[in-house]
Amino acid sequence: MKTMGEEKEKKTKEEWESKNSRRRGESERGGWLPGWGGGPWPSPFRLGSSSFYPLSLASLLPFPPSAPPPAPRPSPSREATLHPRPLRLSVDRRRVRPTKASWSADAWRLGYKAPMGIAEVALHTMLGAFAAHSPASNLPLVADARRRKRNAYLVPNARALQGLLKFPRLRSVRRQCQRIDDLARVTEGNGNWVKDAMNNASQVLDDVGVADQAVGGNGGLNGNTVKPAPQRRKTSSVEDEAWELLQESMVYYCGSPVGTIAANDPNDSDLVNYDQVFIRDFIPSGIAFLLKGEYEIVRNFILHTLQLQSWEKTMDCHSPGQGLMPASFKVRTIPLDGDEDATEEVLDPDFGEAAIGRVAPVDSGLWWIILLRAYGKCSGDLSVQERIDVQTGMKMILKLCLADGFDMFPTLLVTDGSCMIDRRMGIHGHPLEIQALFYSALLCAREMLTPEDGSADLIRALNNRLIALSFHIREYYWLDMQKLNEIYRYKTEEYSYDAVNKFNIYPDQIPPWLVEWIPPKGGYFIGNLQPAHMDFRFFSLGNLWSIVSSLATTHQSHAILDLIESKWSDLVAEMPLKICYPALENQEWKIITGSDPKNTPWSYHNGGSWPTLLWQLTVACIKMNRPELAAKAIEVAERRIATDKWPEYYDTKRARFIGKQSRLYQTWSIAGFLVAKLLMEKPDAARILWNDEDAEILNALSTNRKRGKKVLKKTYIV
């Protein structure tokens, strides 16, 4: 005997199907979804007391047999309109209500559960909303070799994301811009209804800061993320100018912001590649937008650069490993084949094959992972990092970095110029900057990786690498007065398992400047370590990010800041912060840099001062509860950086001159200043960037020291 609830449900189903058959015509599979331009609405599957209407926004498919929907949970008492996404629906009073267990379009087809963001729920609650799930959903990748066969390389919907993707010799990426041409058509006359939908979605997902936002006739809905209401505060004229310049540097692709160009000097006619979006350069811009509550551009950047990752790039018949992120990309407008008047936008990436020196960017993928974690922590939208394609991209980066090689050390072996210092500066080998970013990216990835059977070996290898890398850097890269004295007394040519001078460092390598320069209180991590070679230069980015990532111990972190404070006139002087100290000069400069005319002593990468490093100094100082040091540096920068037109870098030993080849209105100089100011106003926001010290790593390190040697000898194939 049927219950009253079942009869109501059956009646509701019959009314629904009858209504749709009259509107669009009945088919054997079912009716049509009202308000959509096309696509069959499959017959509902029944489970328990709920009806499930599976809908994929890119291709309407039934439930994957291997991934049935979850069992229903009690719905909220509040009524809501029909959600045209593949949601779990509960039938009640001839209306349906979305529950918290939302299913995103891509995840539905792959049988993967991922919570949706508040803006997605609100937007797709509207009947007739467009079928774009995210800025990079189902981006068709096409060939650029004269485009004779337009669809030769199109990737079928997200079902193709199984395993590693390879696309032979792709030259550009094109996206079919799927969005509402006239948003007023959807919201016109329904402003209150849209606002109610936003409020309902906010309460269902317990999101923050969007429920009170008023959405009018042409509100900022684009299918991705809704900007929270801006909070007015008192700002200096320098900050106001910086925000205006940052907004002007934004790059748009298919009408959506996807990044910021490297420099935006209106008087510079020789752009070279400064009109491109660089991965590493966008990081401070992305952090500034996150702190300002403008999440859309960061989300778009993350997803679009991910689409560029899977390309197979070739240089002289050789291709780099899969997982490599591009150094930069540019939005180009090209004419369509066969139509002289029509054009299309394409993304043209550079993986280093066009860069000076042809060096692949090792740090791009590491920065991408760090920004992905910061986006999730700041916006609360974890659906991006839980996407199947994002998880796959993250694993590709990790597998590339964790691959076995000939090296005996846990540090990453890279060539010269593979990071921020992208010219020959003698940092080939195991530079500190790469190791600090590598350690931070491993910790961030471990937080975001979803547990599954295929990830067990990868996570195990990741944990082992973290322990080994932490021990190696803390033990062998650290330098203070006591350690320097030990090196001074080293014996050489030791052949034994318990040698003190493990890397056979000759005491005569100690440079004369270091003996007088290193303070009695304080220390730092050296720039590089290889057999019989120690690079004793102080590299700011590597040391600061060692603090941020907790690669340095608490004692070492304070010692680094003590050294910066005691050597303020050398490292900060009239503009923060020296990229490295000291500069290579005379014969040493000729041999190591190859007589590079751009890296002359105390210029550019060779001892130049870079204002963008201000934000990393601020994060490190806030983490160690020493904000007064960052405030002092910000005050120094604020005196002249706007007057000098936001240079890329400064020259001379005390940073008195604008760099001789420095670009003006450099975007990451602008963004670095803004991030530093914002973090000083809201210090707790810096938590989206730093990593806390891991107790498991500490225990492992203490055990290793007690036993006198490494315990973990088992290796894992990644």
C-alpha positions in Angstrom: 0.0 0.0 0.0 1.4 3.4 -1.0 1.9 6.0 1.6 0.6 9.5 1.2 4.2 10.8 0.6 4.8 8.4 -2.2 1.5 9.4 -3.8 2.5 13.0 -3.6 5.8 12.2 -5.1 4.3 10.2 -8.0 1.8 13.1 -8.6 4.6 15.6 -8.6 6.6 13.5 -11.1 3.6 13.1 -13.4 2.9 16.8 -13.4 6.5 17.6 -14.1 6.7 15.3 -17.0 3.4 16.3 -18.4 4.3 20.0 -18.2 7.6 19.4 -20.0 6.1 17.2 -22.7 3.7 20.0 -23.6 6.4 22.6 -23.8 9.1 20.8 -25.8 7.8 17.4 -26.8 8.1 14.1 -25.2 11.0 11.7 -25.9 11.6 8.1 -25.0 14.3 9.2 -22.5 12.1 11.8 -20.8 11.1 15.5 -21.1 13.1 18.7 -21.5 14.4 21.0 -18.8 12.4 24.3 -19.1 14.6 27.4 -19.6 17.4 25.5 -21.3 18.3 25.8 -25.0 18.6 22.1 -25.5 19.6 18.7 -24.1 17.4 15.8 -22.9 16.4 15.5 -19.3 16.8 11.8 -18.4 14.2 10.0 -16.5 14.8 10.2 -12.8 16.4 7.4 -10.9 14.8 6.4 -7.7 16.6 5.9 -4.4 14.9 5.8 -1.1 12.4 8.6 -0.8 14.2 10.9 -3.2 14.3 11.4 -6.9 17.5 12.1 -8.6 17.6 14.1 -11.9 21.2 13.8 -13.2 22.2 16.7 -15.4 25.7 17.5 -16.8 25.9 21.0 -18.1 28.3 20.0 -20.9 26.7 16.7 -21.9 23.6 15.3 -20.2 24.4 11.8 -19.0 22.8 9.3 -16.7 24.4 8.4 -13.4 27.7 6.7 -13.6 27.0 3.1 -12.5 30.2 3.0 -10.5 29.3 6.1 -8.5 25.7 6.1 -7.2 24.4 9.2 -5.5 24.7 9.4 -1.7 21.9 8.4 0.6 19.6 11.4 1.3 19.9 13.5 4.4 17.3 15.7 6.1 16.7 18.8 4.0 16.4 22.3 5.4 13.0 23.5 6.4 13.2 26.4 3.9 11.8 26.1 0.4 13.9 26.9 -2.6 13.6 26.9 -6.4 14.6 24.1 -8.7 18.4 23.8 -9.0 19.3 23.1 -12.7 22.6 21.4 -11.7 22.9 17.7 -10.8 21.9 18.2 -7.2 20.4 15.7 -4.8 16.7 16.7 -4.6 14.1 16.0 -2.0 10.4 16.1 -3.1 8.2 18.0 -0.7 5.0 20.0 -1.3 5.6 20.0 -5.0 8.8 21.9 -4.6 12.4 20.7 -4.4 15.1 21.9 -2.1 18.9 21.5 -2.6 20.8 19.9 0.2 24.4 20.5 1.1 25.7 17.5 -0.8 25.9 19.3 -4.1 27.4 17.7 -7.1 29.4 19.8 -9.6 28.9 19.2 -13.3 32.3 17.8 -14.0 32.4 15.7 -10.8 29.0 14.2 -11.6 30.2 12.7 -14.8 33.3 11.3 -13.1 31.5 10.0 -10.0 33.3 12.5 -7.8 31.6 14.4 -5.0 32.6 18.1 -4.6 30.8 20.9 -2.8 29.8 23.8 -4.9 30.7 27.4 -4.1 28.1 29.8 -2.9 28.1 31.9 -6.1 27.7 28.7 -8.2 24.7 27.6 -6.2 23.1 31.0 -6.4 23.7 31.5 -10.1 22.6 28.0 -11.2 19.5 28.2 -9.0 18.1 30.5 -11.8 16.1 28.7 -14.5 17.8 29.3 -17.8 21.3 29.9 -16.4 24.0 29.2 -18.9 25.9 25.9 -19.1 29.3 27.0 -18.1 30.5 25.3 -14.9 33.8 27.2 -14.4 36.1 29.5 -16.3 38.0 26.5 -17.7 35.2 23.9 -18.0 35.6 21.8 -21.1 38.1 24.1 -22.8 38.6 22.7 -26.3 42.3 22.4 -27.1 43.0 22.9 -30.8 46.0 22.8 -33.0 47.4 26.0 -34.4 49.1 24.5 -37.5 47.0 26.6 -39.9 43.9 25.0 -38.2 42.9 23.0 -41.3 41.0 20.5 -39.2 39.2 22.6 -36.7 38.1 19.8 -34.3 41.1 17.5 -34.7 42.3 17.9 -31.1 39.2 18.7 -29.2 39.1 17.0 -25.8 35.8 15.2 -25.2 34.1 16.3 -22.0 35.7 15.7 -18.7 35.5 11.9 -19.2 38.8 12.2 -21.0 40.6 13.2 -17.7 41.7 9.7 -16.9 45.5 9.4 -16.7 47.9 11.9 -18.1 46.8 13.9 -21.2 49.2 14.4 -24.1 48.4 16.7 -27.0 51.1 16.6 -29.8 52.6 19.9 -30.7 49.7 22.1 -29.7 50.3 25.8 -30.2 47.4 27.6 -28.7 44.3 27.0 -26.6 40.9 28.3 -27.7 37.8 28.4 -25.5 34.2 28.6 -26.8 33.0 31.5 -24.7 29.9 30.1 -23.1 28.1 32.7 -21.1 24.9 34.7 -21.1 25.1 37.4 -23.8 22.5 39.6 -22.1 22.5 39.0 -18.3 19.7 41.5 -18.0 17.4 39.0 -19.8 17.8 36.6 -16.9 17.6 39.1 -14.0 15.4 41.8 -15.5 12.4 42.3 -13.3 13.5 39.5 -11.0 16.0 41.3 -8.8 14.3 40.3 -5.6 14.0 36.7 -6.7 17.7 36.5 -7.5 18.5 38.1 -4.1 16.4 35.4 -2.4 18.1 32.7 -4.3 21.5 34.1 -3.1 20.3 34.2 0.5 18.9 30.7 0.3 22.1 29.3 -1.2 24.2 31.2 1.4 22.2 29.6 4.3 22.3 26.1 2.8 26.1 26.1 2.3 26.9 28.2 5.4 29.0 30.5 3.3 30.1 33.9 4.5 29.7 37.4 3.3 27.5 36.8 0.3 24.0 36.6 1.8 23.9 40.3 2.5 25.0 41.3 -1.0 22.4 42.9 -3.2 22.2 41.6 -6.7 20.4 44.0 -9.1 19.4 43.9 -12.7 22.9 43.5 -14.1 24.7 42.1 -11.0 28.2 40.7 -11.2 27.1 37.2 -12.0 29.3 35.4 -14.5 29.0 31.7 -13.5 32.2 31.7 -11.4 32.3 33.7 -8.2 30.4 36.7 -6.8 32.5 39.4 -5.4 31.7 40.2 -1.7 30.6 43.7 -0.9 33.7 46.0 -0.7 34.5 47.3 2.7 35.4 51.0 2.8 38.5 52.0 4.8 40.9 54.8 4.9 43.7 54.5 2.4 46.7 56.6 1.6 47.0 58.2 -1.8 49.8 55.8 -2.6 47.5 52.8 -1.9 44.8 54.3 -4.0 47.2 54.8 -6.9 48.5 51.2 -6.5 45.0 49.7 -6.7 44.2 51.7 -9.8 47.4 50.6 -11.5 46.7 47.0 -10.5 43.2 47.1 -12.0 44.6 48.6 -15.2 47.1 45.7 -15.5 44.4 43.1 -15.6 44.2 40.8 -18.7 40.9 39.5 -20.0 40.2 36.3 -21.9 36.7 35.7 -23.4 35.5 38.6 -21.2 36.8 37.2 -17.9 39.9 38.4 -16.0 42.7 35.8 -16.1 45.8 37.6 -14.7 47.9 40.7 -14.8 50.6 41.7 -17.2 54.2 42.0 -15.9 54.5 45.7 -16.5 52.2 48.4 -17.8 54.4 51.4 -18.7 52.5 53.5 -21.2 55.7 55.1 -22.5 57.5 51.9 -23.1 57.4 50.9 -26.7 59.8 47.9 -26.4 57.6 45.4 -24.5 59.6 42.2 -25.1 57.6 39.8 -23.0 56.5 42.2 -20.2 53.0 42.3 -21.7 52.5 38.6 -20.8 51.0 37.1 -17.6 53.9 35.4 -15.7 53.0 32.7 -13.2 55.4 33.9 -10.5 54.7 37.5 -11.1 51.0 37.0 -10.7 51.4 35.5 -7.2 51.5 38.8 -5.3 48.7 40.1 -7.5 46.6 37.1 -6.8 47.2 37.4 -3.0 46.2 41.1 -3.2 42.9 40.2 -5.0 42.2 37.5 -2.5 42.7 39.8 0.5 40.5 42.3 -1.3 37.7 39.7 -1.7 38.0 39.6 -5.5 38.2 35.8 -6.0 37.1 35.5 -9.6 40.4 36.5 -11.3 42.4 34.1 -9.1 40.0 31.2 -9.8 40.2 31.9 -13.5 44.0 32.1 -13.4 44.3 28.8 -11.6 42.0 26.9 -14.0 43.3 28.5 -17.2 47.0 27.8 -16.4 46.0 24.3 -15.5 44.6 23.9 -19.1 48.0 25.0 -20.4 49.9 22.4 -18.3 49.0 19.3 -20.3 50.7 20.5 -23.5 53.6 18.7 -25.0 56.2 21.3 -25.8 59.1 20.6 -28.0 62.5 22.3 -28.3 65.1 20.8 -30.7 63.1 17.5 -30.9 63.0 17.2 -27.1 60.0 17.6 -24.8 60.1 18.3 -21.0 58.3 16.1 -18.5 54.5 16.2 -18.1 53.3 18.5 -15.4 55.5 21.5 -16.3 53.7 24.8 -15.8 54.4 27.6 -18.3 56.6 30.5 -17.3 54.0 32.9 -18.9 51.2 33.2 -21.3 49.6 35.8 -23.6 46.1 36.3 -24.9 46.2 36.7 -28.6 43.5 37.6 -31.1 43.8 35.8 -34.4 41.5 35.7 -37.4 39.3 32.7 -38.0 40.0 30.4 -40.9 37.8 31.2 -43.9 36.4 34.4 -42.4 38.4 37.6 -42.6 36.1 39.6 -40.4 35.8 37.1 -37.5 38.4 36.6 -34.8 39.0 34.4 -31.8 41.0 34.7 -28.6 43.7 32.1 -27.9 46.1 31.6 -25.0 49.7 31.3 -26.2 52.0 30.0 -23.4 55.8 30.1 -23.1 57.4 27.1 -21.4 60.9 28.6 -21.7 61.3 27.8 -25.4 61.2 31.5 -26.2 62.8 32.8 -23.0 66.3 34.2 -22.8 68.5 31.2 -22.2 65.7 28.7 -23.0 65.3 27.7 -19.4 62.2 25.9 -18.2 60.6 27.5 -15.1 60.8 25.1 -12.2 59.1 27.4 -9.7 55.9 28.0 -11.7 54.3 24.8 -10.7 55.3 25.2 -7.0 53.9 28.7 -6.9 50.7 27.4 -8.6 50.1 24.9 -5.8 50.8 27.5 -3.1 48.3 29.9 -4.7 45.7 27.2 -5.0 45.8 26.5 -1.3 45.7 30.2 -0.5 42.6 30.6 -2.7 40.8 27.8 -0.9 41.7 29.1 2.6 40.8 32.8 1.8 37.6 32.2 -0.3 36.3 29.1 1.5 35.6 27.6 -2.0 37.2 24.2 -1.8 35.4 23.0 -4.9 38.3 24.2 -7.1 41.0 22.1 -5.4 38.7 19.1 -5.2 38.0 19.1 -9.0 39.3 16.0 -10.8 41.3 18.0 -13.3 42.9 20.1 -10.6 43.8 17.0 -8.5 45.3 15.5 -11.7 47.3 18.6 -12.4 48.6 18.8 -8.9 49.7 15.1 -9.0 51.5 15.7 -12.3 53.5 18.5 -10.7 54.4 16.3 -7.7 55.4 13.3 -9.9 57.6 15.5 -11.9 59.3 16.8 -8.8 59.5 13.5 -7.0 60.8 11.5 -9.9 63.9 9.4 -9.2 67.2 10.5 -10.6 70.9 10.2 -10.1 71.0 12.7 -7.2 72.0 11.5 -3.7 70.3 14.4 -2.0 66.6 15.1 -1.3 66.9 18.6 -2.7 65.7 19.4 -6.3 68.5 19.6 -8.8 67.9 22.5 -11.3 69.7 24.5 -13.9 70.8 28.1 -13.6 68.0 30.7 -14.2 65.1 28.3 -13.3 63.4 30.6 -10.8 63.1 34.3 -10.0 66.7 34.7 -10.8 66.2 33.7 -14.4 69.6 34.6 -15.8 73.0 33.0 -15.2 74.0 33.8 -11.6 75.8 30.7 -10.5 72.7 29.2 -8.7 72.6 25.9 -10.7 72.5 22.8 -8.5 70.3 23.0 -5.4 69.5 26.7 -4.9 67.7 27.5 -1.6 64.8 29.4 -3.3 63.7 26.2 -5.1 64.1 24.1 -2.0 62.0 26.4 0.1 59.2 26.6 -2.5 59.4 22.8 -3.0 59.0 22.2 0.7 56.1 24.6 0.9 54.4 23.1 -2.2 54.7 19.6 -0.7 53.0 20.7 2.5 50.2 22.5 0.6 49.6 19.6 -1.7 49.4 17.2 1.2 46.6 19.3 2.6 44.7 19.3 -0.6 45.2 15.8 -2.1 42.0 13.7 -1.8 42.6 10.3 -0.3 42.1 7.5 -2.9 43.7 4.2 -3.7 45.9 5.6 -6.5 47.4 8.3 -4.3 48.7 6.1 -1.5 52.2 5.7 -2.9 52.4 9.3 -3.9 51.5 10.6 -0.4 53.9 8.1 1.2 56.7 9.3 -1.1 55.7 12.9 -0.4 55.9 12.4 3.4 59.3 10.8 3.2 60.7 13.6 1.0 59.4 16.2 3.4 61.3 14.6 6.3 64.5 14.1 4.3 64.4 17.6 2.8 63.7 19.3 6.2 66.6 17.5 7.8 69.0 18.2 4.9 68.3 22.0 4.8 68.3 22.5 8.5 71.4 20.6 9.1 73.7 21.4 6.1 72.5 24.8 4.8 72.4 26.6 8.1 75.2 29.1 8.8 75.8 31.2 11.9 78.9 32.2 13.8 79.3 28.8 15.5 78.8 26.9 12.2 81.2 29.1 10.4 83.8 28.4 13.0 83.2 24.6 12.5 83.7 24.9 8.7 86.9 26.9 9.3 88.3 23.9 11.3 87.0 21.2 8.8 89.3 18.3 7.9 89.1 17.4 4.3 89.3 14.1 2.3 87.4 12.1 4.9 86.4 8.7 3.6 84.0 7.2 6.2 80.2 6.9 6.9 80.5 9.1 9.9 82.5 11.9 8.3 82.0 15.4 9.8 82.8 17.2 6.5 80.3 15.2 4.4 80.5 17.4 1.4 84.3 17.8 1.5 84.1 21.6 1.9 87.5 23.3 1.9 87.9 25.9 4.6 89.7 28.2 2.1 86.3 28.7 0.4 85.1 30.9 3.2 85.1 34.4 1.6 86.8 37.3 3.5 83.7 39.5 3.4 81.7 36.8 5.4 84.1 36.7 8.3 83.4 40.4 9.1 79.8 40.5 7.9 78.1 37.7 9.9 76.8 39.0 13.2 77.3 37.3 16.5 73.5 37.0 16.9 71.7 35.8 13.9 72.2 33.4 10.9 70.8 32.4 7.6 70.6 29.5 5.1 73.3 29.6 2.5 72.4 29.9 -1.2 73.5 26.5 -2.5 75.3 23.3 -1.5 77.0 20.8 -3.7 80.0 18.5 -3.3 83.0 20.7 -2.5 81.0 23.9 -3.0 79.1 26.2 -0.7 77.5 29.4 -2.0 77.8 31.7 1.1 75.6 34.5 -0.5 72.5 35.5 1.4 69.4 35.1 -0.9 66.4 36.9 0.5 63.5 35.0 -1.1 64.8 31.5 -0.1 65.4 32.6 3.5 62.1 34.4 3.9 60.1 31.5 2.4 62.0 29.1 4.7 60.4 31.0 7.5 56.9 31.1 5.9 56.9 27.4 5.1 58.4 26.3 8.5 61.4 24.8 6.7 63.4 26.7 9.2 63.0 26.0 12.9 61.6 28.6 15.2 65.2 29.4 16.4 66.5 29.7 12.9 63.5 31.8 11.8 64.2 34.4 14.5 67.9 34.3 13.7 67.2 35.1 10.0 65.1 38.1 11.1 67.8 39.1 13.6 70.4 39.1 10.7 68.1 41.3 8.5 67.6 43.7 11.4 71.3 43.9 12.2 72.3 44.3 8.6 69.6 46.7 7.7 71.9 49.1 5.9 73.1 46.3 3.6 69.9 44.5 2.9 67.3 47.3 3.0 69.0 50.7 3.0 66.9 53.0 0.9 64.6 50.4 -0.7 63.7 46.9 0.4 65.0 44.3 -0.3 68.3 43.0 -1.7 67.6 39.9 -3.8 71.0 38.6 -2.8 74.1 39.9 -0.9 76.8 40.6 -1.7 77.1 41.2 -5.5 79.5 39.4 -7.7 82.3 41.7 -8.8 85.4 41.9 -10.9 86.8 38.5 -12.1 84.2 36.6 -10.2 81.4 38.5 -12.0 83.0 37.7 -15.4 83.4 34.0 -14.7 80.1 33.3 -13.0 77.7 35.5 -15.0 79.6 35.3 -18.3 80.1 39.1 -18.2 76.3 39.6 -18.2 75.7 43.4 -19.0 72.4 43.3 -17.2 73.7 41.6 -14.0 76.5 44.1 -13.4 77.5 44.5 -9.7 74.7 45.8 -7.5 72.1 45.7 -10.3 69.2 43.4 -11.3 69.8 39.9 -9.9 73.4 40.7 -8.9 72.7 42.6 -5.7 69.8 44.7 -6.9 66.9 45.7 -4.6 63.5 44.4 -5.5 60.4 46.0 -3.9 58.2 43.0 -4.6 60.1 41.1 -1.9 58.4 43.4 0.6 55.3 41.2 0.9 57.3 38.0 1.6 59.2 39.9 4.3 55.9 41.0 5.8 54.4 37.4 5.9 57.6 36.1 7.6 57.6 38.9 10.2 53.9 38.5 11.0 54.4 34.7 11.4 57.2 35.2 13.9 55.3 38.0 15.7 57.7 40.7 14.7 55.5 43.0 12.6 57.5 46.1 13.6 60.3 45.0 11.3 57.9 44.8 8.4 56.3 48.1 9.2 59.7 49.7 9.2 60.5 48.3 5.7 57.0 49.4 4.4 57.7 52.9 5.6 61.0 53.0 3.7 59.4 51.8 0.5 56.4 54.2 0.8 58.6 57.2 0.8 59.6 57.0 -2.8 58.2 54.0 -4.7 55.2 55.9 -6.1 57.3 58.9 -6.9 59.7 56.6 -8.8 56.8 55.2 -10.8 56.9 51.7 -9.2 60.2 50.4 -10.7 61.0 46.7 -11.1 64.3 47.0 -9.2 66.8 49.5 -7.9 70.6 49.7 -8.4 73.7 50.5 -6.3 74.7 49.1 -3.0 72.2 51.3 -1.0 69.4 51.2 -3.7 69.7 54.9 -4.5 69.1 54.7 -8.2 66.2 53.2 -10.2 67.6 50.2 -12.2 69.3 51.1 -15.4 67.1 48.6 -17.3 64.2 48.6 -14.8 60.7 48.6 -16.1 58.4 51.2 -14.6 54.9 50.4 -13.3 56.0 46.9 -12.6 52.9 45.0 -11.5 54.5 42.8 -8.9 56.2 45.8 -7.3 52.7 47.4 -7.0 51.1 44.2 -5.8 53.8 43.4 -3.3 53.4 46.8 -1.7 49.6 46.4 -1.5 49.8 42.9 0.0 52.3 44.2 2.7 49.9 47.0 3.6 46.8 44.7 3.7 48.6 42.1 5.9 49.7 44.8 8.3 46.1 45.8 8.7 44.8 42.2 9.0 47.7 40.1 10.3 45.6 37.0 10.7 45.1 36.9 6.9 48.7 35.9 6.5 47.7 32.4 7.6 46.6 31.6 4.1 50.2 31.7 3.1 52.3 30.1 5.8 52.6 26.5 6.9 52.7 25.4 10.5 55.5 23.2 11.7 54.5 19.6 11.3 54.6 17.5 14.4 55.3 14.3 12.5 58.3 15.8 10.8 59.6 17.1 14.1 59.3 13.6 15.7 61.0 12.0 12.7 63.9 14.5 12.8 64.4 14.0 16.6 64.5 10.3 16.1 67.0 10.5 13.3 69.3 12.7 15.4 69.1 10.3 18.4 70.0 7.3 16.2 72.7 9.3 14.4 71.5 8.3 10.9 68.4 8.3 8.7 65.9 5.6 9.5 63.8 5.8 6.4 65.6 3.8 3.8 62.6 2.4 1.8 61.9 4.1 -1.5 58.7 4.2 -3.4 58.1 4.4 -7.1 56.0 7.4 -8.0 
